[in-house]
Amino acid sequence: MAMNDGYYLATYLHIDPIDHLLDTIVRHDQNMALFYKIGNSIELIHYWELERFSGKKEHHKSFHSVEQAKKTINKLLRPLNLTLNNMQAVWGTPGLNTTEDYHSLRQYDDLSYHSICHLFSSILLDPDKFYNDKIIGFAVDGGPDGVVDETERIHKPYYAGCYVNKGKIELFPVESPGLLWGWAMFYFGIKEGTLMALASASKSKAYYQYSHEIPLLDGSGYFGKENPFEKLYDKINSLTKADEGKLFNYFDPLFTEKENKISMLMKIIQEASFKVMDINIEKVLAHYNINPEETHLSMSGGFTLNCPTNSYLMNKYHFKSFIAPPCVGDSGLSLGTGLYAFYKEIGRISFTFRNAYYGEGNEFCEISTREKYGKFIKSISIPDKEIVVDDIINYPVVWFNGRTEIGPRALGNRSIISDPRSVKMKDELNRIKQREWWRPVAPIVLEEYLEQWFEGAYPSEYMLHTFKIKESMVNYIPAVSHLDESARVQTVNREMNSLIYDVILRFYQKTGIPIICNTSLNDKGEPIINRIDEAINFCLRKGIKVGYFNGNRIEFQNHHKFLHSEPSQRPLTIDDLNSDQKIALWKKANPFNVPKELLTFYKDPLEKVRFLYKYDLKDPDDASRLVNEIGPLKKYRMFVRKDE
């Protein structure tokens, strides 16, 4: 791969007509990263998360053709006055790649490429630390996708760790607690974030112990009949009031019996997560004779969204710092794809990850806004910060500023903000977002006041850490306090986000509280809002009185006359085929009519029959063999969801 100067595009997309038609989840949270290279200097120019453009949360829809994928990419590049023709290379998605030497299949043929991309999205985030210091890194998620590296779900451990000593890197397999949370998500039909919140919300606790006997190197031990957590839940589910004080403490009266029992199991899974990461870390520390206080901890993969674990590890081992991007899950894989490719070819790169705000921007135009929404607008102004503070004190405020943050959490540019001093504000935010009453709201805190308010705290710019609120401070900020008096904290300084920093500073000067509430600007089941029209739609549907749009204050009126009950239509449509075109695509992709039921099984990336992908549906002999071989294999499903 000749590394000319210019633009490079890393992609985490998927193209397959059958997966498109079946809506199979192969790659979720699809994304792209645009880089610009001059010499050994690499700049991240723009980042796209497809969910923000399609409106499909955790966007997983495959493209039905290379042509459709290219058309979509060019549409996304157009505002930058670029096309695919301007790219020196395109990496990451078979069918789009312009070179095939960007990945790790030859360099690390015994480790998952998916996991290596996760690793490099974090360990190269700060090259100064990578080349001049020591880092231990862990890529811990649910499992790889098997698209570039077709064998990674069959023959390889799923998860990679590394030790970096002044630019020299050694990689090795590790275990991932992400499997446990993935299992629980499928088992209960509840998202991992909700399960994590429920674990700490209810005070019910079972007196059962978890014994770590099955290494979490792949999915083989935790998605079958011998799953120890399924057996534990069977015990928990049989508990009655008669068992209080013997097998569990009590049923928390604030929750239903079912919620209490799920919380009991999730507490055990959270403790198991601590244990698995302890095993990973202690093996590395012992093998390399490392002092953690002189070493940075790097984390990536979806499990890194588990804030209690991150804080537990930092407080137990006292690592020098915590390194992770805001897009720690699969939404960060194009970042890792690009950084690994540059590192592989150049060796020593110069790169600066400035902040989280690499997403879409949207200019505010008062004229067009009044034309579209005139009867709903009471006033538009550019206020001073005193008015902003008064607004925040009085009611939840929509806050839309500049380019959107990347990753799954709002970090002050696409947020709803409010006063943390009243529980009623948390209740109102949960009502607006259609969330459970016990769901916590995150605080944004001025970095210089962090230690005054939170125990064992350190900078947490991407909201990846949970800290205990100091006992003397809990009553001052009840809206951001979890039921266990902890909080998932985002710290901010003026360099990172000057506008939100100045607002919080003025709020502090008026109230004595250097903290505001922050929750993501989106409705239930909707990705974070990208554009101003989407945000105004939200304000009018939800009865929001005031919104700020790139510094412009809009006071709304006549909410009851707004006729739209659904979020705005996003600009990207992947389902662009009419019924006749779908029929034609089915005939082309599946000419020998393998039944859809069997195709669904054949295409399911969670099944053990991934090796059947080697068969060609367009070959009559292969199609016949698929029918004969998949039918008997269907009985070996890896897990069954509770609602099936």
C-alpha positions as CSV (number, residue, x, y, z in Angstrom):
1,M,0.0,0.0,0.0
2,A,1.7,3.2,-1.2
3,M,0.9,5.9,1.2
4,N,0.4,9.0,-0.9
5,D,-0.6,12.2,0.7
6,G,-4.3,13.0,0.5
7,Y,-7.7,11.7,1.7
8,Y,-8.3,8.2,3.1
9,L,-11.6,6.7,3.9
10,A,-12.1,3.9,6.5
11,T,-15.5,2.2,6.4
12,Y,-17.4,-0.2,8.7
13,L,-20.3,-1.0,6.4
14,H,-21.7,-4.2,5.0
15,I,-22.9,-5.2,1.5
16,D,-24.9,-8.3,0.7
17,P,-28.2,-8.6,-1.1
18,I,-29.5,-11.6,1.0
19,D,-28.6,-9.9,4.3
20,H,-30.3,-6.7,3.0
21,L,-33.5,-8.6,2.1
22,L,-33.5,-10.6,5.3
23,D,-32.5,-7.6,7.5
24,T,-29.8,-9.7,9.1
25,I,-27.6,-8.1,11.7
26,V,-24.1,-8.6,10.5
27,R,-22.4,-5.2,11.3
28,H,-24.3,-2.9,13.6
29,D,-23.5,0.7,14.3
30,Q,-22.1,1.1,10.8
31,N,-19.8,4.1,10.4
32,M,-17.1,5.8,8.3
33,A,-14.1,7.9,9.1
34,L,-12.4,10.4,6.7
35,F,-8.6,11.1,7.3
36,Y,-6.2,13.4,5.6
37,K,-2.5,12.4,5.4
38,I,0.5,14.7,4.9
39,G,3.8,12.9,5.5
40,N,3.4,11.0,8.8
41,S,0.8,13.5,10.0
42,I,-2.7,12.1,10.1
43,E,-5.8,14.3,10.7
44,L,-9.3,13.0,11.3
45,I,-11.5,15.2,9.2
46,H,-15.1,13.8,9.6
47,Y,-16.9,10.9,11.2
48,W,-20.3,9.5,10.1
49,E,-22.5,7.2,12.1
50,L,-25.1,5.9,9.7
51,E,-27.8,5.8,12.4
52,R,-27.8,9.6,12.6
53,F,-28.7,9.7,8.9
54,S,-31.0,6.8,8.6
55,G,-32.9,7.2,11.9
56,K,-32.4,3.5,12.6
57,K,-30.8,3.2,16.0
58,E,-27.6,1.0,15.9
59,H,-28.0,1.0,12.2
60,H,-27.3,-2.5,10.9
61,K,-29.0,-2.6,7.5
62,S,-26.7,-4.0,4.8
63,F,-26.5,-2.4,1.4
64,H,-28.0,-4.5,-1.4
65,S,-25.2,-3.7,-3.8
66,V,-21.8,-2.0,-4.2
67,E,-23.5,0.6,-6.4
68,Q,-25.9,1.5,-3.6
69,A,-23.1,1.7,-1.1
70,K,-21.0,4.0,-3.3
71,K,-24.0,6.2,-4.1
72,T,-24.7,6.6,-0.3
73,I,-21.0,7.3,0.5
74,N,-20.8,10.0,-2.2
75,K,-24.0,11.6,-0.8
76,L,-22.4,11.8,2.6
77,L,-19.1,13.2,1.2
78,R,-20.9,15.8,-1.0
79,P,-21.1,18.5,1.7
80,L,-17.3,18.3,1.9
81,N,-17.0,18.7,-1.9
82,L,-15.5,15.2,-2.1
83,T,-16.4,11.9,-3.8
84,L,-14.9,8.4,-3.6
85,N,-12.7,9.5,-6.6
86,N,-10.8,11.9,-4.3
87,M,-9.8,9.0,-2.0
88,Q,-6.2,7.7,-2.0
89,A,-7.6,4.4,-0.6
90,V,-10.8,3.0,0.9
91,W,-10.5,0.4,3.6
92,G,-12.7,-1.9,5.7
93,T,-15.7,-3.1,3.6
94,P,-15.3,-5.9,1.0
95,G,-16.6,-4.6,-2.3
96,L,-15.5,-1.1,-1.6
97,N,-11.8,-1.6,-0.8
98,T,-9.3,-0.1,-3.2
99,T,-6.4,-2.1,-1.6
100,E,-6.2,-5.4,0.3
101,D,-3.1,-4.8,2.5
102,Y,-4.7,-2.6,5.2
103,H,-5.8,-5.3,7.6
104,S,-4.0,-7.6,10.1
105,L,-4.8,-11.0,8.7
106,R,-1.1,-11.7,7.8
107,Q,0.5,-9.8,10.7
108,Y,-1.7,-11.3,13.4
109,D,-3.3,-14.4,11.9
110,D,-4.2,-15.9,15.2
111,L,-6.2,-12.9,16.5
112,S,-9.5,-11.4,15.4
113,Y,-9.1,-8.4,13.1
114,H,-12.3,-6.9,14.5
115,S,-10.8,-6.9,17.9
116,I,-7.5,-5.4,16.7
117,C,-9.4,-2.5,15.1
118,H,-11.1,-1.9,18.5
119,L,-7.6,-1.9,20.1
120,F,-6.1,0.6,17.8
121,S,-9.1,2.9,18.1
122,S,-8.0,3.5,21.6
123,I,-4.2,2.8,22.0
124,L,-3.3,5.3,19.1
125,L,-5.7,7.9,20.3
126,D,-2.7,9.7,21.9
127,P,0.5,8.8,20.0
128,D,2.6,10.6,22.5
129,K,1.6,8.0,25.1
130,F,1.9,5.2,22.6
131,Y,5.4,6.0,21.5
132,N,6.9,7.3,24.7
133,D,5.1,5.5,27.5
134,K,3.5,2.2,28.6
135,I,0.0,1.1,27.8
136,I,-2.0,-2.1,28.5
137,G,-5.0,-2.3,26.2
138,F,-8.1,-4.5,26.1
139,A,-10.7,-4.8,23.3
140,V,-13.7,-6.3,25.1
141,D,-17.0,-6.5,23.4
142,G,-19.6,-9.2,22.5
143,G,-17.9,-10.7,19.4
144,P,-16.5,-10.1,16.0
145,D,-18.4,-9.7,12.7
146,G,-16.5,-12.0,10.5
147,V,-16.7,-9.8,7.4
148,V,-13.1,-9.0,6.6
149,D,-11.7,-11.9,8.7
150,E,-14.0,-14.7,7.7
151,T,-12.4,-17.2,10.2
152,E,-12.5,-15.0,13.3
153,R,-15.8,-16.4,14.6
154,I,-14.7,-20.0,14.0
155,H,-11.0,-20.6,14.7
156,K,-9.9,-17.6,16.7
157,P,-10.3,-16.2,20.2
158,Y,-12.7,-13.2,19.9
159,Y,-10.9,-10.6,22.0
160,A,-7.4,-9.1,21.9
161,G,-5.3,-7.4,24.5
162,C,-1.9,-5.7,24.2
163,Y,1.1,-4.3,26.0
164,V,2.8,-1.2,24.5
165,N,6.2,-0.2,25.7
166,K,7.4,3.0,23.9
167,G,5.9,2.0,20.6
168,K,6.7,-1.7,20.7
169,I,3.5,-3.7,20.9
170,E,2.7,-7.3,21.8
171,L,-0.8,-8.7,21.3
172,F,-2.5,-11.6,22.9
173,P,-6.0,-13.1,23.5
174,V,-8.0,-11.9,26.5
175,E,-11.4,-12.6,28.0
176,S,-14.4,-10.3,27.7
177,P,-17.3,-9.7,30.1
178,G,-19.2,-8.3,27.2
179,L,-20.4,-11.8,26.5
180,L,-22.3,-11.9,29.8
181,W,-24.1,-8.7,29.1
182,G,-24.9,-9.7,25.5
183,W,-26.3,-13.0,26.8
184,A,-28.5,-11.1,29.4
185,M,-29.7,-8.7,26.7
186,F,-30.9,-11.6,24.5
187,Y,-32.2,-13.5,27.5
188,F,-34.3,-10.7,29.0
189,G,-35.0,-8.7,25.8
190,I,-33.6,-5.6,27.6
191,K,-30.7,-3.4,26.4
192,E,-27.4,-3.6,28.2
193,G,-27.5,0.0,29.4
194,T,-30.9,-0.5,31.0
195,L,-29.7,-3.7,32.7
196,M,-26.7,-1.9,34.0
197,A,-28.9,0.9,35.4
198,L,-31.3,-1.6,37.0
199,A,-28.4,-3.5,38.6
200,S,-27.6,-0.4,40.8
201,A,-31.1,1.0,41.1
202,S,-32.9,-1.8,43.0
203,K,-31.5,-2.7,46.4
204,S,-32.5,-6.3,46.2
205,K,-29.5,-8.7,46.3
206,A,-29.3,-12.5,46.1
207,Y,-26.9,-14.4,48.3
208,Y,-25.5,-16.4,45.4
209,Q,-21.9,-16.5,44.4
210,Y,-20.5,-16.7,40.9
211,S,-17.6,-19.0,40.2
212,H,-15.5,-18.1,37.1
213,E,-14.9,-21.5,35.6
214,I,-15.5,-21.0,31.9
215,P,-13.0,-18.7,30.2
216,L,-14.8,-15.9,28.2
217,L,-12.6,-16.3,25.1
218,D,-15.5,-16.8,22.7
219,G,-19.2,-17.6,22.8
220,S,-19.0,-21.3,23.3
221,G,-19.6,-21.4,27.1
222,Y,-22.3,-18.8,27.5
223,F,-24.9,-19.3,24.8
224,G,-25.7,-23.0,25.4
225,K,-27.6,-25.2,27.8
226,E,-24.8,-25.1,30.4
227,N,-24.9,-21.3,30.8
228,P,-24.3,-20.8,34.6
229,F,-26.2,-17.5,34.7
230,E,-29.3,-19.1,33.3
231,K,-29.1,-21.6,36.1
232,L,-28.5,-18.8,38.6
233,Y,-31.6,-16.9,37.3
234,D,-33.7,-20.0,37.6
235,K,-32.8,-20.0,41.3
236,I,-33.4,-16.3,41.7
237,N,-36.7,-16.6,39.8
238,S,-38.0,-19.2,42.3
239,L,-37.3,-16.9,45.4
240,T,-40.4,-15.9,47.5
241,K,-41.0,-13.7,50.5
242,A,-40.3,-16.7,52.6
243,D,-36.7,-16.7,51.5
244,E,-36.0,-13.1,52.6
245,G,-33.0,-12.8,54.9
246,K,-31.9,-16.3,53.9
247,L,-31.3,-16.5,50.2
248,F,-31.7,-12.7,49.5
249,N,-32.0,-9.5,51.5
250,Y,-35.5,-8.3,50.5
251,F,-37.7,-7.2,47.6
252,D,-37.1,-3.4,47.0
253,P,-40.6,-2.0,47.3
254,L,-39.9,0.6,44.6
255,F,-39.7,-2.0,41.9
256,T,-41.7,-4.9,40.7
257,E,-40.8,-8.4,41.7
258,K,-39.5,-9.2,38.2
259,E,-37.4,-6.0,38.1
260,N,-35.9,-6.9,41.5
261,K,-35.0,-10.4,40.4
262,I,-33.4,-9.2,37.2
263,S,-31.5,-6.6,39.3
264,M,-30.3,-9.4,41.5
265,L,-28.8,-11.3,38.6
266,M,-27.3,-8.2,37.0
267,K,-25.5,-7.4,40.3
268,I,-23.9,-10.8,40.1
269,I,-23.0,-10.2,36.4
270,Q,-21.5,-6.9,37.3
271,E,-19.3,-8.5,40.0
272,A,-18.4,-11.2,37.5
273,S,-17.3,-8.4,35.1
274,F,-15.0,-7.0,37.7
275,K,-13.5,-10.5,38.2
276,V,-13.0,-11.2,34.5
277,M,-11.2,-7.8,34.0
278,D,-9.1,-8.4,37.2
279,I,-8.0,-11.7,35.6
280,N,-7.0,-10.0,32.4
281,I,-5.1,-7.2,34.1
282,E,-3.3,-9.3,36.7
283,K,-2.1,-11.7,34.0
284,V,-0.6,-8.8,32.0
285,L,0.9,-7.0,35.0
286,A,2.6,-10.2,36.2
287,H,3.8,-11.3,32.8
288,Y,5.4,-8.0,31.9
289,N,6.3,-7.0,35.4
290,I,4.4,-3.7,35.1
291,N,3.7,-1.1,37.7
292,P,0.2,0.1,36.9
293,E,0.8,3.6,38.3
294,E,3.4,4.1,35.5
295,T,1.1,2.6,32.9
296,H,-2.0,3.8,31.0
297,L,-5.1,1.7,30.7
298,S,-6.7,1.6,27.3
299,M,-10.2,0.2,26.8
300,S,-12.3,-0.3,23.7
301,G,-15.2,-2.5,22.6
302,G,-18.8,-2.1,23.6
303,F,-18.2,-3.4,27.1
304,T,-16.2,-0.2,27.8
305,L,-19.6,1.6,28.1
306,N,-19.9,-0.2,31.4
307,C,-18.9,2.8,33.6
308,P,-18.8,1.0,36.9
309,T,-16.1,-1.4,35.6
310,N,-13.9,1.4,34.3
311,S,-14.0,3.2,37.6
312,Y,-13.5,0.0,39.6
313,L,-10.3,-0.7,37.6
314,M,-8.9,2.8,37.8
315,N,-9.5,3.0,41.6
316,K,-8.2,-0.5,42.3
317,Y,-5.0,-0.4,40.2
318,H,-4.3,3.4,40.0
319,F,-3.4,3.5,36.4
320,K,-1.7,6.6,35.1
321,S,-4.6,7.5,32.9
322,F,-7.6,6.0,31.1
323,I,-7.5,6.0,27.3
324,A,-10.7,5.5,25.2
325,P,-12.5,7.2,22.4
326,P,-16.1,8.4,22.9
327,C,-17.1,5.8,20.2
328,V,-15.8,2.8,22.1
329,G,-18.3,0.3,20.6
330,D,-18.6,-0.8,17.0
331,S,-19.4,2.8,16.1
332,G,-15.6,3.4,16.5
333,L,-14.4,0.6,14.2
334,S,-13.7,2.8,11.2
335,L,-11.5,5.0,13.5
336,G,-9.6,1.8,14.5
337,T,-9.4,0.5,10.9
338,G,-7.8,3.8,9.8
339,L,-5.4,4.2,12.6
340,Y,-4.2,0.6,12.3
341,A,-3.7,0.9,8.5
342,F,-1.6,4.1,8.9
343,Y,0.4,2.5,11.8
344,K,1.0,-0.6,9.7
345,E,2.3,1.3,6.7
346,I,4.0,4.3,8.3
347,G,5.1,3.0,11.7
348,R,5.3,6.2,13.6
349,I,2.4,8.6,13.0
350,S,1.5,12.0,14.3
351,F,-2.2,12.2,15.2
352,T,-4.4,14.4,17.5
353,F,-7.8,13.4,18.7
354,R,-9.0,16.8,19.7
355,N,-12.5,16.1,21.2
356,A,-15.7,14.2,20.5
357,Y,-17.1,16.6,18.0
358,Y,-16.3,15.1,14.5
359,G,-19.8,14.5,13.3
360,E,-22.3,16.5,11.3
361,G,-22.7,20.3,11.6
362,N,-25.8,22.3,10.7
363,E,-25.9,26.0,10.2
364,F,-28.7,28.0,11.8
365,C,-30.7,30.2,9.4
366,E,-33.2,32.5,11.0
367,I,-35.0,33.3,7.7
368,S,-35.7,29.7,6.7
369,T,-36.5,28.7,10.3
370,R,-39.2,31.4,10.5
371,E,-40.5,30.3,7.0
372,K,-40.9,26.7,8.1
373,Y,-42.0,27.1,11.7
374,G,-43.3,30.7,12.0
375,K,-46.5,30.0,13.9
376,F,-44.6,28.0,16.4
377,I,-42.0,30.6,17.2
378,K,-42.6,33.2,19.8
379,S,-39.1,34.8,19.5
380,I,-35.6,34.3,18.2
381,S,-32.7,36.0,19.9
382,I,-29.0,35.8,20.7
383,P,-29.2,36.0,24.5
384,D,-26.6,36.6,27.2
385,K,-25.6,33.7,29.5
386,E,-27.8,35.0,32.3
387,I,-30.9,34.2,30.3
388,V,-29.5,30.8,29.5
389,V,-29.0,30.1,33.2
390,D,-32.6,31.3,34.0
391,D,-33.9,29.0,31.3
392,I,-32.0,26.0,32.7
393,I,-33.3,26.7,36.2
394,N,-36.9,26.9,34.9
395,Y,-37.3,23.9,32.6
396,P,-35.4,21.4,30.4
397,V,-33.7,23.1,27.5
398,V,-32.8,21.6,24.1
399,W,-29.1,22.4,23.5
400,F,-27.9,22.1,19.9
401,N,-24.4,23.3,19.1
402,G,-21.9,22.9,16.3
403,R,-20.9,19.5,15.1
404,T,-22.4,16.4,16.7
405,E,-20.4,14.3,19.1
406,I,-19.5,10.8,18.0
407,G,-20.4,7.7,20.0
408,P,-23.6,6.8,21.8
409,R,-23.6,9.5,24.5
410,A,-24.5,13.1,24.2
411,L,-21.5,15.2,25.4
412,G,-22.9,18.7,25.3
413,N,-23.6,19.4,21.6
414,R,-26.8,17.4,21.1
415,S,-28.3,17.4,24.6
416,I,-31.2,18.3,26.8
417,I,-29.9,20.2,29.8
418,S,-31.5,21.2,33.0
419,D,-31.1,22.1,36.7
420,P,-29.6,19.2,38.8
421,R,-31.0,20.6,42.1
422,S,-34.5,19.1,41.8
423,V,-35.7,15.5,41.4
424,K,-38.6,16.9,39.4
425,M,-36.2,17.8,36.7
426,K,-35.0,14.1,36.4
427,D,-38.6,13.0,36.4
428,E,-39.5,15.5,33.6
429,L,-36.5,14.4,31.5
430,N,-37.5,10.8,31.9
431,R,-41.0,11.7,30.9
432,I,-39.8,13.5,27.8
433,K,-37.5,10.6,26.9
434,Q,-40.2,8.0,27.7
435,R,-37.8,6.2,30.1
436,E,-38.3,4.3,33.3
437,W,-38.6,6.6,36.3
438,W,-35.4,5.2,37.9
439,R,-33.2,5.8,34.9
440,P,-30.4,8.2,35.9
441,V,-29.6,11.5,34.3
442,A,-25.9,12.3,33.8
443,P,-24.1,15.4,35.2
444,I,-21.7,17.6,33.3
445,V,-19.3,19.1,35.8
446,L,-16.6,21.7,35.4
447,E,-13.4,19.7,35.6
448,E,-11.7,21.9,38.2
449,Y,-14.5,21.2,40.7
450,L,-14.7,17.5,40.1
451,E,-12.9,16.4,43.2
452,Q,-15.0,18.6,45.5
453,W,-18.2,16.8,44.5
454,F,-17.2,13.2,43.7
455,E,-15.2,10.5,45.5
456,G,-12.1,9.0,43.8
457,A,-12.8,11.1,40.7
458,Y,-10.5,11.9,37.8
459,P,-11.3,13.4,34.3
460,S,-14.1,11.7,32.4
461,E,-14.5,13.7,29.3
462,Y,-16.5,11.1,27.4
463,M,-18.9,10.0,30.2
464,L,-17.2,6.6,30.6
465,H,-16.9,6.6,34.4
466,T,-19.2,6.4,37.4
467,F,-18.2,8.1,40.7
468,K,-19.8,8.2,44.1
469,I,-21.3,11.6,45.0
470,K,-19.7,12.9,48.2
471,E,-22.1,12.3,51.1
472,S,-22.2,16.0,51.9
473,M,-23.1,16.9,48.3
474,V,-25.8,14.4,47.5
475,N,-28.8,16.6,48.6
476,Y,-27.6,19.5,46.4
477,I,-27.8,17.5,43.1
478,P,-30.6,14.9,43.5
479,A,-31.5,15.0,39.8
480,V,-28.1,13.4,38.8
481,S,-27.9,11.0,41.7
482,H,-28.5,7.3,41.0
483,L,-30.5,5.5,43.6
484,D,-27.1,4.3,45.0
485,E,-25.8,7.9,45.1
486,S,-23.4,7.4,42.2
487,A,-23.4,9.3,38.9
488,R,-22.1,8.7,35.4
489,V,-20.0,11.8,35.0
490,Q,-18.9,13.9,32.1
491,T,-16.2,16.5,32.9
492,V,-15.7,19.5,30.7
493,N,-13.0,22.2,30.4
494,R,-13.0,25.4,28.3
495,E,-10.6,23.9,25.7
496,M,-12.9,20.9,25.1
497,N,-16.2,22.7,24.7
498,S,-16.0,26.5,25.5
499,L,-19.7,27.2,25.0
500,I,-21.1,24.6,27.4
501,Y,-18.3,25.3,29.8
502,D,-19.2,29.0,30.0
503,V,-22.9,28.2,30.5
504,I,-22.1,25.9,33.5
505,L,-19.6,28.4,34.9
506,R,-22.4,31.1,34.9
507,F,-24.8,28.6,36.4
508,Y,-22.2,28.0,39.1
509,Q,-21.8,31.7,39.7
510,K,-25.5,32.0,40.2
511,T,-26.3,28.8,42.2
512,G,-23.0,27.6,43.7
513,I,-23.4,24.3,41.7
514,P,-20.8,23.7,39.0
515,I,-22.9,21.0,37.5
516,I,-25.9,20.7,35.1
517,C,-28.1,17.7,34.0
518,N,-27.4,16.3,30.6
519,T,-29.3,13.7,28.6
520,S,-29.1,12.9,24.9
521,L,-31.3,14.8,22.5
522,N,-33.4,12.0,21.1
523,D,-36.7,10.2,21.6
524,K,-37.2,6.6,22.7
525,G,-35.8,4.3,20.1
526,E,-34.4,7.2,18.1
527,P,-30.7,7.9,17.4
528,I,-29.2,11.2,18.7
529,I,-30.5,14.1,16.6
530,N,-28.2,15.3,13.9
531,R,-29.9,18.4,12.3
532,I,-31.8,21.5,13.4
533,D,-35.1,20.5,11.8
534,E,-35.0,17.2,13.7
535,A,-34.4,19.1,17.0
536,I,-37.2,21.6,16.3
537,N,-39.6,18.7,15.6
538,F,-38.5,17.2,19.0
539,C,-39.2,20.5,20.8
540,L,-42.6,20.9,19.3
541,R,-43.7,17.3,19.9
542,K,-42.4,17.2,23.5
543,G,-43.6,20.6,24.6
544,I,-40.1,22.0,25.1
545,K,-40.4,25.8,25.7
546,V,-36.9,26.9,24.8
547,G,-34.2,25.5,22.5
548,Y,-30.7,26.9,21.8
549,F,-29.4,26.3,18.2
550,N,-25.8,27.3,17.6
551,G,-26.2,30.1,20.2
552,N,-29.6,31.3,18.9
553,R,-32.4,31.1,21.5
554,I,-35.8,30.1,20.2
555,E,-38.9,30.3,22.4
556,F,-41.6,28.1,21.1
557,Q,-45.4,28.5,21.2
558,N,-48.5,26.7,19.9
559,H,-47.1,23.2,20.5
560,H,-50.6,21.8,20.5
561,K,-51.0,22.8,16.8
562,F,-48.0,20.8,15.7
563,L,-49.5,17.9,13.8
564,H,-46.5,15.6,13.6
565,S,-46.4,12.8,16.3
566,E,-43.2,11.1,15.0
567,P,-39.5,12.1,14.8
568,S,-38.5,13.9,11.6
569,Q,-37.6,11.7,8.6
570,R,-33.8,11.4,8.4
571,P,-32.2,12.0,4.9
572,L,-30.8,8.5,4.3
573,T,-32.9,5.6,3.0
574,I,-31.3,2.2,2.7
575,D,-34.6,0.5,1.9
576,D,-34.8,2.1,-1.6
577,L,-36.2,-0.9,-3.5
578,N,-39.9,-1.2,-4.5
579,S,-41.6,-4.6,-4.4
580,D,-40.8,-5.5,-8.0
581,Q,-37.1,-4.6,-7.5
582,K,-37.1,-6.8,-4.3
583,I,-38.5,-9.7,-6.2
584,A,-35.9,-9.3,-9.0
585,L,-33.1,-9.1,-6.4
586,W,-34.4,-12.3,-4.7
587,K,-34.3,-14.1,-8.0
588,K,-30.8,-12.9,-8.8
589,A,-29.3,-13.5,-5.3
590,N,-31.2,-16.8,-4.7
591,P,-31.9,-18.3,-8.1
592,F,-32.5,-21.9,-6.9
593,N,-35.1,-20.8,-4.2
594,V,-33.4,-21.9,-1.0
595,P,-36.3,-21.4,1.5
596,K,-36.1,-18.1,3.4
597,E,-36.4,-19.9,6.7
598,L,-33.2,-21.8,6.0
599,L,-31.5,-18.6,4.6
600,T,-32.3,-16.8,7.8
601,F,-30.5,-19.6,9.8
602,Y,-27.7,-19.7,7.3
603,K,-27.1,-15.9,7.5
604,D,-27.4,-15.6,11.3
605,P,-23.9,-14.6,12.5
606,L,-24.6,-15.9,15.9
607,E,-25.0,-19.5,14.7
608,K,-22.3,-22.1,14.7
609,V,-23.0,-22.8,11.0
610,R,-20.9,-19.8,9.8
611,F,-18.7,-22.2,7.9
612,L,-21.6,-22.7,5.5
613,Y,-20.9,-19.2,4.1
614,K,-18.4,-20.9,1.8
615,Y,-21.3,-22.3,-0.3
616,D,-22.5,-20.3,-3.3
617,L,-26.2,-19.8,-3.5
618,K,-25.9,-19.3,-7.3
619,D,-24.5,-22.7,-7.7
620,P,-27.2,-25.4,-8.1
621,D,-25.1,-28.1,-6.3
622,D,-24.2,-25.8,-3.4
623,A,-27.9,-24.7,-3.1
624,S,-29.0,-28.3,-2.9
625,R,-26.3,-29.1,-0.3
626,L,-27.3,-26.1,1.8
627,V,-30.9,-27.4,2.0
628,N,-29.8,-30.8,3.0
629,E,-27.2,-29.7,5.5
630,I,-28.8,-26.7,7.2
631,G,-32.1,-28.5,8.0
632,P,-30.5,-31.0,10.4
633,L,-28.3,-28.3,11.9
634,K,-31.1,-26.0,12.9
635,K,-31.7,-28.0,16.1
636,Y,-28.3,-26.8,17.3
637,R,-29.3,-23.2,17.9
638,M,-26.9,-21.5,20.2
639,F,-29.5,-19.9,22.4
640,V,-33.2,-19.2,22.6
641,R,-34.5,-15.8,23.7
642,K,-36.9,-15.7,26.6
643,D,-39.8,-14.4,24.4
644,E,-39.5,-17.2,21.9
